[in-house]
Amino acid sequence: MRALHHFNGGVHPPEHKGESTLRPIQQPPLPDKLVIPLHQHIGNSAKPLVDAGDTVLKGQMIGKAEGYVSGAIHAPTSGKILSVGHEAVPHPSGLKDLCIVLEPDGLESWIDLQPIDHLNMDPSTLRNRLRDAGVVGLGGAVFPSFIKLNPGTGKRIRTLVLNGAECEPYITCDDMLMRERAREIIEGAAIMRHMLHAEEVMIGIEDNKPQAISAMREAAGQSMEVVAVPTIYPGGGAKQLIRVLTGIEVPAGERSTDLGVQCFNVATAASVYRAIRYGEPVLSRIVTVTGNVKNPGNFEALVGTQMAHLIDQAGPLEGSAGAIMGGPMMGFDLPSTAVPVVKATNCIIVKSDALFPEKPQPMPCIRCARCAESCPADLQPQELYWFAKAGNFGKAQEYALFDCIECGCCTYVCPSHIPLVQFYRYAKSEIWAQEREKKAADLARIRHDLRLERIEREKREKAERLAQKSAQAKTVEHSQPEQK
Amino acid sequence: MLDAIIVMSGLALFLGGVLGYASIRFHVQGNALVEKIDAILPQTQCAQCGFPGCRPYAEAIAEGRADINQCPPGGDANIHKLADLLGVEFKSLNASHGEPKPKSVAFIDESTCIGCTLCLQACPVDAICGAPKQMHTIIAQECTGCELCIAPCPVDCIFMVPIQENISNWKWKQPAYLKGAA
């Protein structure tokens, strides 16, 4: 038995996981329309490769990765492109973004799939294949995986951690995936281990998922270690899980990669396996649909499926009021359910007043420091709150605002019901906006200086030319009388 | 007596050397205060302050020739920063220099543009692309929204377009329902 470490803080919210694990993963019927956003990952939006009226095959690339940090987007089924334009997307702002609308033809005709012989391919080509397959982190952060599979020159990854903790209440998509497709995850982990040359692989699963643990242990055999970790939220945060499994605390501003540990979600490992073994790009993901529905469960939904379509499959009950994408701790209220499932959609919770009663009116902070006790990142949330509220963002940054993982433990324990995490999100986005403005101002300053320099140079050159001309004229005047 | 003179003058020579070296080694390039003020100004180069650009305005503030409340694009937020930097009282924006507007970029109606290059010459950051008798266009990422290109245009084909909120520049709002509570 491996000796486990622990992180400070954490909370034990009601789990609500049992409801959605009663049924196996279901295949919802093919929807009439798929709306596929081009920005489903961290980094640049993909560049559309198709136009309205084109017919596409299942698995065909319809959006090309643009720039280094980006990922490709594919047609989840065969059909006709209806339009390329701005559509509603699952985003807390409710704003629209560029999407490709696809009308499925129901034929499911695939492109020519080309499995990849990863053992005989150089790592850089292999990473490009994963990038073109649109493989991104399916744990929720949707960071392009090929970048994380490149440890960089001179760095060595000793430990590969697979994250099957799934600590957030209600969400069970990873649990069901591990129960039903443990072999795919293990094979994917083996490919990742090969790419990173990692010495050991550790798979962390919270001990509230005994079936997933035994399925994964069976599939892993002796090659990888499946570790049951204590159930505590947010034990599935990458930094928290790494700390529990290895005892390594990732310092502020550093990445676990620098310390020889790389962490991937179990669903990402499964999609790596499918991309390499079958050449299949990421076309679907497992989505938990739960909350105020008759048959909560997990669905293998095509990317672009309207969330309302999935909720209909689960049977919404009376008194449904809105929905959350993600979990109750870190998720956000959807502006509407007429938005598509994206690669980041792990869970849809249908809300009702009984399940999510209205929060009491916030009261003043009484400086009880319960938030600090619960903070898994060892921050001082009460201080961050004061600084964010006062607009003193520089000070908030000094108090390590950007080490906040927005897990919501502080909000959960706050006896005054202050929406602390909302303040941190607000402060972070203000700081990012200020940085963008600063960058733009610096660019404008440089361009203005260069322009002044150019005008000055042109003036000087003109004066020199004039001087030269008049000097020439003078010599001509002087020389002419001599010739006479 | 002689020892004391030698020691003291030796010490004086040594310390003088150190000071001389320090003044070269740690020499501050240019006027540090002007740099700091210039770093706060928004670099729109719009000249609404009455000076031909952000740096001349920064120099004027540093020399006490101009007040800190003459920059409409910077708005109250920048006046606060300048007041903090200079240790003076905050004063609200002097309306005679203009009102703060939502951030915009210029847009050229290309069907009306006659290719006169007057706007190219007016643009303080070279954000307009074009040539004589060729259509002009704005490089939106580099436009500061200074509006200096609008006046010279003989056919009035340049408009200001406010920058719309989109997914990438959207910001979380400050939770509003805490008003009154502290």
Interface residues (C-beta under 8 A of the other chain):
Chain A: H39 V89 H91 P92 S93 L95 D97 Q361 P362 M363 P364 C365 K389 I418 P419 Q422 F423 R425 Y426 K428 S429 E430 W432 A433 R436 E437 A440 A441 D442 L443 A444 R445 R447 H448 L450 R451
Chain B: D38 L41 P42 Q43 T44 Q45 G53 C54 R55 P124 V125 D126 A127 E142 T144 E165 N166 I167 N169 W170 K171 W172 K173 Q174 P175 Y177 L178 A181 A182
